[in-house]
Amino acid sequence: MLGFVPPLPQQPQRVPAGGHMVVCGDDTLARRLAVELRYVYGERVTLLLPPGGDPDHPEQQITQRGRAAALFGRMSAAMNRNGNAAGSTDTDTNAGIEAVRILEAPEPSDDVFEEAGIDRAAALALVYDDDERNIRAALTARRLNPRLRLVIRLYNRKLGQHLETLLDQAAALAVPGLDQAALDASTTVLSDADTAAPALAATALTGSSKVIQAGGLLLRAAERPPPRHGEVADPGLCTLALLSSTTHDPAGAEGSDISGDEGPRLLPDAASVAAAPGRGTIVLENISRADPARPAKRMGGRGAPLSQVFSRRLRWSAAGVASTVVGLAVASVLTTGYHPLHAAYLTLLDLFAMGDPALDDPPGRQIIQLLSGLAGLMLLPLLVAAVLETFGSLRTTSSLRRPPRGLSGHVVLLGLGKIGTRVLVRLRELNIPVVVVEEDPEARGIPLARSMHVPTVIGDVTQEGVLEAAKIHRAGSLLALTSVDTTNLEAALYARSVKPDLRVALRLYDDEFATAVYRTLRTAHPQARTRSRSVSHLAAPSFAGAMMGRQILGAIPVERKVMLFAALRVAGHPQLEGRTVEQAFRAGAWRVLAVDATPPADRQPDLMAAGTTGQPLGLVQDLHPGYVLRPEDRVVIAATRRGLAELLRGQRTMTRR
């Protein structure tokens, strides 16, 4: 049964006239994406949700449609407040555009897509939590509208690559002569887990570094505290963000898009930085060529060393028996005058009870034979123990490791679902020691933890003794990434009671709840670092950018805002084309970080958009601020969500002309 209810009752519902965006999903990412497209990019959006309650909050009897309507209402009110603020750059540019149109249907079938106007739509996002459902819907949508831009959420990377190739081929066959640029952007497969994992992993690191790989470049940023009185802060290559004025206030809160002047300010100009000496900053420290991706490392090497196969007591016992055999062989040489090799041979025969009795030999030889037999009796239980420990070690190798005794300064990771698994891989790529806590022994990431030899504790984190088994009292950070907000909060509170200065990062969805949690934890533990992150909030900008035909190369959280990094061709962007690097900078919107200096004829197709390496890039520190951006140039930019939306709108305006 189809039906729709507009989230803002005062705006009339209408069937889309064409060129709109369709979002299909069953969790918070779908709602966040609809908000991003409607209130940031100014697009008309149709949101398709399943009927019934919210799977992310089964304990609350709130329908998907009701929760989405409430979110759109809060966002609209916030944008109206920002729009009335003098000098605000976050005004709502969607005047006259109808609200998000909400449909309800259990499956995205042909009839449902027809109701959503898929044949007239510009782009479709399929962000269901089930990969199979997304694939079925993508095949149906491509058949109904070959020109449709598809953005698909898939956890399986290899399957995603094959599906992207298949759907692009289908589009090329259905629409002969399709422009290559349009074909490159016709299908994009993304994973919210892959998008959010780097930012989540960064919150657990000891330092404040932020590393972004973008278009073959490695961008290193760092969070710096406010300079002391009389000191001048090092701006690095440029200042990417000013942190909230309440960042270092124990009763303060992380700033978001609705925090006003007291919140974080992205991409400020030099005057704004100079006028805010009491604020912390995030500065760009270095830009370099990115190295090839390193595989995730195991916590214990490729094979099990001798110390993990045999216990320390057994090794000492074996050393004692070997010393006894050597001593007996030396004594045999001294007492009998035999050759050392012959004496050692006789000693081993006596040790294994294989030699003849020394009845006619001198007393010294007889005594050595008796002592060798006694040593042979000690060797038998030693061999049995070695066999048993070997089998035990082999069994342990195929099972989960327990946290070692001397482990300290590690990261305790709660949850091995889609997000936790990707974060685990990221932490191991950085060679960060990790202990995992997971309630379900059949969870998605358990085989990966086993193969990487990551210590794992199976148990409910809310039960007593589970965090202690993960050595929480000696840990450096806690990453609570389960899908239940209350579980993450309970684990964080208990961990702080055990170790008050523990760094904590929680996965929370609701902004108001996250703000309350942040303030409470900061007040109770002002010296400890606390962060709250929303996976959908981190991932939604990348999905929205893909729907607009542009792949987001990376994103970093700045408190509860997000800064994006994207690759653009200068041609078609009047805000960039013909301007110098210095003139192209717009405070609070975008900044050029790097320029591709490769001649157009030598470039690989869509090199920077694909995030591959192998071509030389001109770096921003090598460019004079007066360098004029040419239409054939390609640039890597840092941008706010609204800044990127403005750039893309400007490109579409030029294209229509």
ABEGO torsion letter per residue (X at the ends): XBBBBBABAABBBBBBAEGBBBBBBABAAAAAAAAAAAAAAGBBBBBBBBBEBBAABAABBBBAAAAAAAAAAAAAAAAAAAAABBGBAABBAABGBBBBBBBBBABBBAAAAAAAGAAABABBBBABABAAAAAAAAAAAAAABAABBBBBBBABAAAAAAAAAAAAAAAAAABBGBBAAAAAAABBBBBAAAAAAAAAAAAABABABBBBBBGGBBBBBBBBBBBBBGBBBBAEABBABBBBAAAABAABBBBBAAAEAABBBBGBBAAAAAABAABBBBBBABBBBBBBBBBBBBBGEABBBAAAABBAAAAAAAAAAAAAAAAAAAAAAAAAGBBAAAAAAAAAAAAAGABBBBAABBAAAAAAAAAAAAAAAAAAAAAAAAAAAAAAAAAAAABBBBBBAABBGBBBBBEABAAAAAAAAAAAAAGBBBBBBBABAABAAAAAAAAAGBBBBBEBAABBGAAAAAGAAABABBBBABABAAAAAAAAAAAAAABAABBBBBBBABAAAAAAAAAAAAAABAABBBBBBBAAAAAAAAAAAAAAGBBBABBBBBEABBBBBBBBBABGBAAABGBBAAAABBBGABBBABBBABBAAABBBGAAAAGBBGBBBBBAAABBAABBBBAABBBBBBBBAAAAAAAAAAAAAAAAX
